[in-house]
Amino acid sequence: MSGYIGAIDQGTTSSRFIVFDRAGKIISTAQEEHEQIFPQPGWVEHDPEEIWRRTQAVITQAMQSAGLKPGDLAAIGITNQRETTVVWSRKTGKAVYNAIVWQDTRVAPTVSEFAAHGGQDRYRAKTGLPLATYFSGLKIRWILNEVPGVRAQAEAGDLMAGTVDSFLIWNLTGGPEGGVHLTDVTNASRTQLMDLATLEWDDGILKDFGIPKHMLPKIVSSSEVYGEARLPAIRGCAIAGDLGDQQAALVGQACFKSGEAKNTYGTGCFMLMNTGEKPVLSKCGLLTTVAYKRGNQPAHYALEGSIAITGALVQWLRDNLGMISNSAEIETLARTVNDNGGVYFVPAFSGLYAPYWKDSARGVIAGLTRYVNKGHIARAVLEATAFQVREVVEAMADDSGITLDALRVDGGMTVNPLLMQFQSDILAKPVVCPKVKETTALGAAYAAGMAVGFFKDTDELVANWAVDQRWEPRMDNKDRERLYHFWKKAVTRSFDWTE
C-alpha cells in the first residue's frame, strides 16, 4: 500500500507541495513564491497562470527530491487561499483577467450599493456573511461587468469561475481535456453565493449579482475522490481532499469537537471554532462558515474571526519602508525596546474585518512622540496582531457562550516567541503550538487520506496531535487592560477614513 499522502498548499504569497507520512511527519517539501500585483491603491491581483506553473514546479521538485513515484502517494489534498477569484476559458484554460485576491477592495462601491437596499447583513441569514469586499461573489461580478467582452462569453457558456482550488483541480485533472470543475463546501461558503442550509448555490443571490450559474463549479464534500491527476510527477494519483486554508488548519489541528478552536497567523489572521452540525449566526461581527464535510456525513460548521493584515504588516515594514531586510528581523528589532513606547499600529490597509467590518477604515499609527524609535514601531507591529486576536476571541466567547481554555496556534508567525508570549499575556490564556507546524497542508492531507482509507477515522488524527511549545500569561492584569484600552482607542481613529 502507498505509504504517503501529498498536499498542495496554494497560499496568498506562495505555492507549496508537502508529502506527509501516516504520523503527519514531513517527508518532502518544496515552495515557490509568486508575484503580488498592485495595479492601483486597494487592488491586489495574482497571475493565475503563474500560480499554476508554480504549483506544477513544486510538485515535481518535492517528488524528485525524495525520489518518490506517483504510486508512493495514496492520494493528494488541496488547500488554498480562500475568496481569491479566477474566471477562465473552458477551451483554453487561460484566465480572462488576473485573479482578484481576497484582500482586494475594488468592489467597495458595489458593497455600499447592495447594502443601501437591505443593509450590510442582507445575505447573512443565508450565507453567514456580511456584505464586504472580502468574498468572491462580487469579485466575479466585477470581472463580468468591467472586463470587455467577458459577460458575453460567460452568457455563451464559454467561461468558468471559481476560487483557486477549482482552477487547480480543473487543471490537475486534465484542464480543457476533461478536467473536472468543482469546489468543496468550505470554499463555496466563502463566495457569498452558497446557502449554508442546503449547501447549494442560491439562485436569488446569483440573480442579484448577475452571475450565470453554469459558470460555477459543482459543490462537493471536502473529503472524497474527485478525479485523477494528469501531471507526470503524480500521474494517476487520486485528488481526494479540498479545503479552504483556514478550514484545513482546523482539521490539521484536529479540532473535531464542538468548541475546539485554532488561530492561524499568516498574511492575515484567522480564528475558527468548530460549532458542530448546526450553523451559529453571529451577533458580534464574526462569520458563519462551513468547517468541513466528510463524504456523505453531515457538514460541520464554524464561527470565524477574520483579520486582514497581520503577517502582511511585517512584509510591509520590510518591502515598503525597508526597516528590516527579512521578516525574521522584526523580533530582533522589537527586542531593542522594553515596550511599545505608547505606540499603536492599526493595520486597516484594506479596511477592518472582524469584528468591525468597516471597509472605510484605513491604517493609522497612534501615540507617536519624539521618544519613539524604530524598535517601538516594530513592537507595535507585532502587538497589533495580538490585540486583533483578542478582539476576535472576545467576540467568539460572546457568540458561542464557550470560553477557551487555551488557544491552539499555527502559521508562520508562531516562530516568533516575543509575539506568542505577548499573545498569551494579552489574552490571559495559555497559547499552544503543535509539533507539526504545517497544519494547513496537513489538514488537506488528512481530508484526502480519509477519503481513500489511508486514515481510519478522526481518532487516528487526534492521536497525531502533540504539543511542541506552550506559553503561559505573565503580565499583570492592570498592565494588560491599560494596553488593551489604548488599542481600542487607536482602532476608533482608523474609522471612516475614506469618504
C-alpha positions as CSV (number, residue, x, y, z in Angstrom):
1,M,0.0,0.0,0.0
2,S,1.2,3.6,-0.7
3,G,2.9,4.9,2.4
4,Y,2.5,8.7,1.9
5,I,-0.1,11.4,1.3
6,G,0.5,14.6,-0.6
7,A,-0.8,18.1,-0.1
8,I,-0.9,21.2,-2.4
9,D,-0.9,24.3,-0.3
10,Q,-1.6,27.3,-2.6
11,G,-1.3,30.4,-0.4
12,T,-1.5,34.1,-0.8
13,T,2.2,34.6,-1.3
14,S,3.5,31.1,-2.4
15,S,2.6,27.6,-3.5
16,R,3.9,24.5,-1.8
17,F,3.8,20.8,-2.1
18,I,4.3,18.7,1.0
19,V,4.5,14.9,1.4
20,F,3.5,13.5,4.8
21,D,3.7,10.1,6.3
22,R,1.0,8.4,8.4
23,A,2.1,10.1,11.6
24,G,1.9,13.6,10.0
25,K,5.7,13.9,9.7
26,I,7.0,15.8,6.6
27,I,8.9,13.6,4.2
28,S,9.5,16.2,1.4
29,T,8.6,19.8,0.7
30,A,9.1,22.4,-2.0
31,Q,7.9,26.1,-2.1
32,E,7.9,28.9,-4.7
33,E,6.6,32.5,-4.3
34,H,4.5,34.2,-6.9
35,E,4.2,37.9,-7.8
36,Q,1.9,40.2,-5.8
37,I,0.4,42.7,-8.3
38,F,-0.9,46.1,-7.1
39,P,-2.4,47.9,-10.2
40,Q,-3.7,50.8,-8.0
41,P,-4.4,51.5,-4.3
42,G,-6.7,48.9,-2.8
43,W,-6.3,46.5,-5.8
44,V,-4.5,43.2,-5.3
45,E,-4.1,40.6,-8.0
46,H,-2.2,37.4,-8.9
47,D,-1.5,35.8,-12.3
48,P,-3.4,32.5,-12.3
49,E,-1.1,31.0,-15.0
50,E,1.9,31.8,-12.8
51,I,0.2,30.1,-9.8
52,W,-0.4,27.0,-12.0
53,R,3.2,27.0,-13.2
54,R,4.5,27.3,-9.6
55,T,2.2,24.6,-8.4
56,Q,3.4,22.2,-11.1
57,A,7.0,23.1,-10.3
58,V,6.8,22.5,-6.5
59,I,5.0,19.1,-7.0
60,T,7.8,18.0,-9.4
61,Q,10.6,19.3,-7.1
62,A,9.1,17.7,-3.9
63,M,8.6,14.3,-5.6
64,Q,12.0,14.3,-7.2
65,S,13.9,15.4,-4.1
66,A,12.6,12.5,-2.1
67,G,12.8,10.0,-5.0
68,L,9.1,9.4,-5.0
69,K,7.0,7.9,-7.7
70,P,3.2,8.6,-8.2
71,G,2.4,5.2,-6.8
72,D,4.0,6.1,-3.4
73,L,1.2,8.5,-2.7
74,A,-2.2,7.2,-1.5
75,A,-3.9,10.5,-2.5
76,I,-3.4,14.3,-2.8
77,G,-5.4,17.0,-1.0
78,I,-5.6,20.7,-1.9
79,T,-5.8,23.7,0.3
80,N,-5.9,27.3,-1.0
81,Q,-6.1,31.0,-0.3
82,R,-9.9,31.5,0.0
83,E,-12.1,34.1,-1.8
84,T,-9.4,34.8,-4.4
85,T,-11.3,34.6,-7.6
86,V,-10.5,33.3,-11.1
87,V,-12.5,33.4,-14.3
88,W,-11.1,31.4,-17.2
89,S,-11.9,29.9,-20.6
90,R,-13.3,26.4,-20.9
91,K,-11.5,25.9,-24.2
92,T,-8.0,27.2,-23.5
93,G,-7.7,27.3,-19.7
94,K,-6.5,30.9,-19.9
95,A,-7.8,33.4,-17.4
96,V,-9.7,36.4,-18.9
97,Y,-8.3,38.6,-16.1
98,N,-5.8,38.3,-13.2
99,A,-7.1,36.5,-10.1
100,I,-8.7,39.1,-7.8
101,V,-7.2,38.5,-4.3
102,W,-9.2,38.2,-1.1
103,Q,-7.6,41.4,0.2
104,D,-8.7,43.5,-2.8
105,T,-11.2,46.3,-2.1
106,R,-12.2,47.4,-5.6
107,V,-15.8,46.3,-5.1
108,A,-16.3,48.7,-2.1
109,P,-18.8,50.9,-4.1
110,T,-20.8,47.8,-5.0
111,V,-20.9,46.7,-1.4
112,S,-22.3,50.1,-0.5
113,E,-24.8,49.9,-3.3
114,F,-26.1,46.5,-2.2
115,A,-26.1,47.5,1.5
116,A,-28.3,50.5,0.7
117,H,-31.1,48.1,0.0
118,G,-31.4,45.7,3.0
119,G,-28.3,46.6,5.0
120,Q,-24.8,45.1,5.3
121,D,-26.4,41.9,6.7
122,R,-28.8,41.5,3.8
123,Y,-27.5,38.0,2.9
124,R,-26.1,36.9,6.4
125,A,-29.1,34.7,7.3
126,K,-28.5,32.6,4.2
127,T,-24.7,32.8,3.7
128,G,-23.4,33.6,7.2
129,L,-21.5,36.5,5.7
130,P,-22.0,40.3,5.8
131,L,-21.7,42.3,2.6
132,A,-17.9,43.1,2.3
133,T,-15.2,43.4,-0.3
134,Y,-13.7,40.1,1.1
135,F,-15.9,37.5,-0.6
136,S,-15.8,36.0,-4.1
137,G,-19.2,36.7,-5.5
138,L,-18.8,40.4,-6.1
139,K,-15.3,39.8,-7.5
140,I,-16.9,37.5,-10.2
141,R,-19.5,40.2,-10.8
142,W,-16.7,42.9,-11.3
143,I,-14.9,40.7,-13.9
144,L,-18.2,40.1,-15.7
145,N,-19.1,43.8,-15.8
146,E,-15.8,45.5,-16.2
147,V,-13.6,43.4,-18.5
148,P,-14.7,44.0,-22.1
149,G,-16.4,41.0,-23.8
150,V,-16.4,38.8,-20.7
151,R,-20.1,38.9,-19.9
152,A,-21.0,37.9,-23.5
153,Q,-18.5,34.9,-23.3
154,A,-20.0,33.9,-19.9
155,E,-23.6,34.0,-21.2
156,A,-22.5,31.9,-24.2
157,G,-21.2,29.2,-21.7
158,D,-17.5,29.7,-22.7
159,L,-16.2,30.7,-19.2
160,M,-15.7,29.0,-15.8
161,A,-15.4,30.8,-12.5
162,G,-14.2,29.7,-9.1
163,T,-11.8,30.0,-6.3
164,V,-8.1,28.9,-6.7
165,D,-8.9,25.3,-5.6
166,S,-11.4,25.0,-8.6
167,F,-8.8,26.4,-11.0
168,L,-6.1,24.0,-9.8
169,I,-8.3,20.8,-9.7
170,W,-9.6,21.5,-13.2
171,N,-6.0,21.9,-14.5
172,L,-4.7,18.9,-12.5
173,T,-7.4,16.6,-13.8
174,G,-7.0,17.5,-17.5
175,G,-7.9,21.1,-18.0
176,P,-9.6,21.6,-21.4
177,E,-9.1,17.8,-21.9
178,G,-11.8,16.7,-19.5
179,G,-10.8,18.5,-16.3
180,V,-13.5,18.4,-13.5
181,H,-15.0,21.7,-12.4
182,L,-15.8,21.5,-8.7
183,T,-15.2,23.1,-5.3
184,D,-15.8,21.9,-1.8
185,V,-18.3,23.3,0.7
186,T,-15.7,25.3,2.7
187,N,-14.6,27.3,-0.3
188,A,-18.1,27.6,-1.6
189,S,-19.2,29.1,1.7
190,R,-16.7,32.0,1.1
191,T,-18.3,33.1,-2.1
192,Q,-21.4,34.6,-0.5
193,L,-23.3,32.6,-3.2
194,M,-24.0,29.4,-1.2
195,D,-26.9,28.7,1.1
196,L,-25.5,27.4,4.4
197,A,-28.5,25.2,5.0
198,T,-28.8,23.5,1.6
199,L,-25.0,23.7,0.6
200,E,-26.1,24.7,-2.9
201,W,-25.7,27.8,-5.0
202,D,-28.5,30.3,-4.1
203,D,-30.5,31.3,-7.3
204,G,-31.7,34.5,-5.7
205,I,-28.3,35.8,-4.9
206,L,-26.9,34.7,-8.3
207,K,-29.7,36.7,-9.9
208,D,-29.0,39.8,-7.7
209,F,-25.2,39.6,-8.5
210,G,-25.9,38.8,-12.2
211,I,-23.8,35.6,-12.2
212,P,-24.7,32.8,-14.6
213,K,-25.0,29.6,-12.6
214,H,-23.4,27.5,-15.4
215,M,-20.0,29.2,-14.8
216,L,-19.8,27.9,-11.3
217,P,-18.2,24.6,-10.1
218,K,-20.2,21.7,-8.6
219,I,-20.2,21.8,-4.8
220,V,-18.9,18.6,-3.3
221,S,-17.7,17.5,0.2
222,S,-14.2,18.2,1.5
223,S,-13.1,14.6,1.5
224,E,-13.9,12.3,-1.5
225,V,-12.2,11.3,-4.7
226,Y,-12.7,14.0,-7.3
227,G,-10.6,12.7,-10.1
228,E,-7.1,11.6,-11.1
229,A,-4.0,13.8,-11.7
230,R,-2.6,14.0,-15.2
231,L,0.6,15.8,-14.2
232,P,3.6,13.4,-14.9
233,A,5.1,13.6,-11.4
234,I,1.8,12.5,-9.8
235,R,0.0,10.8,-12.8
236,G,-2.9,8.6,-11.7
237,C,-2.9,9.9,-8.1
238,A,-6.4,10.5,-6.7
239,I,-7.2,14.1,-6.0
240,A,-9.3,13.5,-2.9
241,G,-9.3,16.4,-0.5
242,D,-10.2,20.1,-0.8
243,L,-10.4,22.7,2.0
244,G,-10.0,26.4,2.2
245,D,-6.8,27.2,4.0
246,Q,-8.3,28.1,7.4
247,Q,-10.7,25.2,7.5
248,A,-7.7,23.0,6.5
249,A,-5.8,24.3,9.5
250,L,-8.8,23.5,11.8
251,V,-8.7,19.9,10.5
252,G,-4.9,19.8,10.8
253,Q,-5.2,20.9,14.4
254,A,-7.6,18.0,15.0
255,C,-10.4,20.4,16.2
256,F,-13.2,17.9,15.5
257,K,-15.3,18.6,18.7
258,S,-17.7,21.4,19.1
259,G,-16.0,24.3,21.0
260,E,-12.4,23.4,19.8
261,A,-10.7,26.3,18.1
262,K,-7.4,27.3,16.3
263,N,-5.8,30.5,15.2
264,T,-3.6,30.7,12.2
265,Y,-1.0,33.5,11.9
266,G,-0.3,34.1,8.2
267,T,-0.7,37.0,5.8
268,G,-3.9,37.7,7.8
269,C,-5.0,36.0,11.0
270,F,-7.9,33.6,11.1
271,M,-9.5,32.0,14.2
272,L,-12.1,29.2,13.7
273,M,-14.2,27.5,16.3
274,N,-16.0,24.2,15.5
275,T,-19.7,24.7,16.4
276,G,-20.9,21.2,15.3
277,E,-23.6,20.3,12.8
278,K,-25.6,23.5,13.1
279,P,-24.5,26.9,11.9
280,V,-24.4,29.6,14.6
281,L,-25.2,33.0,13.3
282,S,-23.0,35.7,14.8
283,K,-24.2,38.8,16.6
284,C,-20.7,40.0,17.3
285,G,-19.2,40.6,13.9
286,L,-17.9,37.0,13.2
287,L,-18.6,34.9,10.1
288,T,-20.5,31.7,10.0
289,T,-18.8,29.3,7.7
290,V,-18.6,25.5,6.8
291,A,-15.8,23.9,8.8
292,Y,-15.6,20.7,6.7
293,K,-17.8,17.9,5.3
294,R,-16.6,14.3,5.1
295,G,-18.2,12.3,2.2
296,N,-21.9,11.8,2.8
297,Q,-21.7,12.7,6.5
298,P,-23.3,16.0,7.7
299,A,-21.3,19.2,7.4
300,H,-19.7,20.7,10.4
301,Y,-19.9,24.5,10.8
302,A,-17.6,27.1,12.4
303,L,-17.6,30.6,13.7
304,E,-14.7,32.6,12.2
305,G,-12.9,35.7,13.1
306,S,-11.0,37.0,10.0
307,I,-8.3,39.6,10.4
308,A,-7.0,41.0,7.1
309,I,-3.5,42.2,8.0
310,T,-1.1,40.5,10.4
311,G,2.0,38.9,8.8
312,A,1.4,41.3,5.8
313,L,2.2,44.2,8.1
314,V,5.7,42.7,8.8
315,Q,6.1,42.3,5.0
316,W,5.0,46.0,4.5
317,L,7.6,47.1,7.1
318,R,10.2,45.2,5.1
319,D,9.2,45.9,1.5
320,N,7.6,49.4,1.7
321,L,9.7,51.1,4.4
322,G,12.9,49.0,4.3
323,M,13.1,49.0,8.1
324,I,14.1,45.3,8.1
325,S,15.7,43.2,5.3
326,N,13.8,39.9,6.2
327,S,10.8,39.1,8.2
328,A,12.7,37.3,11.0
329,E,14.5,40.6,11.9
330,I,11.2,42.1,13.2
331,E,11.7,40.3,16.6
332,T,15.3,41.4,17.0
333,L,14.3,45.0,16.3
334,A,11.3,44.8,18.7
335,R,13.6,43.4,21.4
336,T,15.7,46.5,21.4
337,V,13.0,48.2,23.5
338,N,11.1,47.1,26.6
339,D,7.6,48.1,25.5
340,N,5.7,49.9,22.6
341,G,6.6,53.4,23.9
342,G,2.9,54.3,23.7
343,V,2.7,53.5,20.0
344,Y,-0.3,51.5,18.5
345,F,-0.4,50.5,14.8
346,V,-3.8,49.7,13.4
347,P,-3.2,48.0,10.1
348,A,-6.5,48.7,8.4
349,F,-4.9,48.7,4.9
350,S,-7.9,47.2,3.3
351,G,-10.5,48.2,5.9
352,L,-11.2,46.3,9.1
353,Y,-12.5,42.8,9.1
354,A,-13.8,41.0,12.2
355,P,-15.4,42.2,14.4
356,Y,-15.9,45.6,12.8
357,W,-16.4,45.1,9.1
358,K,-15.6,48.7,8.1
359,D,-14.4,49.0,4.5
360,S,-13.9,52.7,5.0
361,A,-11.3,52.3,7.8
362,R,-7.6,52.8,6.9
363,G,-4.3,52.2,8.7
364,V,-3.2,54.5,11.5
365,I,-0.2,54.8,13.8
366,A,-1.3,56.5,17.0
367,G,0.6,57.7,20.1
368,L,3.7,59.0,18.4
369,T,6.1,61.2,20.4
370,R,9.7,62.2,19.8
371,Y,10.8,59.4,22.2
372,V,9.6,56.8,19.7
373,N,12.2,54.9,17.6
374,K,12.0,52.1,15.1
375,G,12.2,49.5,17.9
376,H,8.9,50.8,19.2
377,I,7.4,50.7,15.7
378,A,8.5,47.1,15.3
379,R,7.0,46.2,18.7
380,A,3.7,47.9,17.8
381,V,3.6,46.0,14.5
382,L,3.8,42.6,16.4
383,E,1.4,43.7,19.2
384,A,-1.2,44.7,16.5
385,T,-1.6,41.0,15.7
386,A,-2.1,40.0,19.3
387,F,-4.6,42.8,20.0
388,Q,-6.7,42.0,17.0
389,V,-6.8,38.3,18.0
390,R,-8.0,39.3,21.5
391,E,-10.9,41.2,19.9
392,V,-11.9,38.1,17.9
393,V,-11.5,35.7,21.0
394,E,-13.9,38.0,23.0
395,A,-16.4,38.1,20.1
396,M,-16.3,34.3,19.8
397,A,-17.0,33.9,23.5
398,D,-19.9,36.2,23.3
399,D,-21.4,34.4,20.3
400,S,-20.8,30.8,21.3
401,G,-21.0,31.0,25.1
402,I,-17.8,29.0,25.1
403,T,-14.7,30.3,26.8
404,L,-11.4,28.8,25.5
405,D,-9.1,27.1,28.0
406,A,-6.2,27.6,25.7
407,L,-5.6,28.9,22.2
408,R,-4.2,26.4,19.6
409,V,-2.0,28.3,17.2
410,D,-0.2,27.7,13.9
411,G,1.2,29.5,10.9
412,G,4.4,31.4,10.1
413,M,4.3,34.0,12.9
414,T,4.3,31.3,15.6
415,V,8.1,31.0,15.2
416,N,8.2,34.5,16.9
417,P,8.4,33.8,20.7
418,L,8.0,37.5,21.6
419,L,4.7,37.7,19.7
420,M,3.5,34.3,21.2
421,Q,4.3,35.4,24.7
422,F,2.6,38.8,24.2
423,Q,-0.4,36.9,22.7
424,S,-0.7,34.8,25.9
425,D,-0.2,37.9,28.1
426,I,-2.9,40.0,26.4
427,L,-5.4,37.1,26.3
428,A,-4.6,35.9,29.9
429,K,-4.7,32.4,28.5
430,P,-2.1,29.7,27.5
431,V,-1.1,29.6,23.9
432,V,-0.2,26.2,22.5
433,C,1.7,25.3,19.3
434,P,1.6,21.8,17.9
435,K,4.7,19.7,16.8
436,V,3.7,19.8,13.1
437,K,3.6,23.5,12.2
438,E,2.3,23.0,8.7
439,T,-1.3,22.4,9.9
440,T,-2.9,23.9,6.8
441,A,-1.2,21.4,4.4
442,L,-1.7,18.6,7.0
443,G,-5.4,19.3,7.1
444,A,-5.6,18.9,3.3
445,A,-3.6,15.7,3.5
446,Y,-5.9,14.4,6.3
447,A,-9.0,15.1,4.2
448,A,-7.5,13.2,1.2
449,G,-6.3,10.3,3.4
450,M,-9.7,9.9,5.0
451,A,-11.4,9.7,1.5
452,V,-9.2,6.8,0.4
453,G,-9.0,4.9,3.7
454,F,-5.3,5.8,4.3
455,F,-6.5,7.1,7.7
456,K,-9.1,5.0,9.5
457,D,-11.0,7.7,11.5
458,T,-10.6,11.1,13.2
459,D,-9.4,9.4,16.4
460,E,-6.2,8.5,14.5
461,L,-5.8,12.2,13.6
462,V,-6.4,13.3,17.1
463,A,-3.7,10.9,18.3
464,N,-1.2,12.5,15.9
465,W,-1.7,15.9,17.5
466,A,1.1,16.8,20.1
467,V,2.2,20.0,21.8
468,D,5.6,21.4,20.8
469,Q,5.5,24.7,22.7
470,R,3.3,26.4,25.3
471,W,3.3,30.0,26.5
472,E,1.7,31.0,29.8
473,P,0.5,34.5,30.7
474,R,2.9,36.5,32.8
475,M,1.5,40.1,32.5
476,D,0.0,41.9,35.4
477,N,-3.8,42.4,34.8
478,K,-3.6,46.2,35.3
479,D,-1.0,46.5,32.5
480,R,-3.0,44.1,30.3
481,E,-6.1,46.2,30.5
482,R,-4.3,49.5,30.1
483,L,-2.6,48.3,26.9
484,Y,-5.9,47.0,25.5
485,H,-7.7,50.2,26.4
486,F,-5.3,52.3,24.3
487,W,-5.5,49.7,21.4
488,K,-9.3,50.1,21.3
489,K,-8.9,53.9,21.3
490,A,-6.4,53.7,18.4
491,V,-8.8,51.5,16.4
492,T,-11.5,54.1,16.6
493,R,-9.1,56.6,15.0
494,S,-9.0,54.4,11.8
495,F,-12.8,54.5,11.3
496,D,-14.4,56.3,8.3
497,W,-11.2,57.5,6.8
498,T,-12.3,57.1,3.1
499,E,-15.3,59.1,2.0
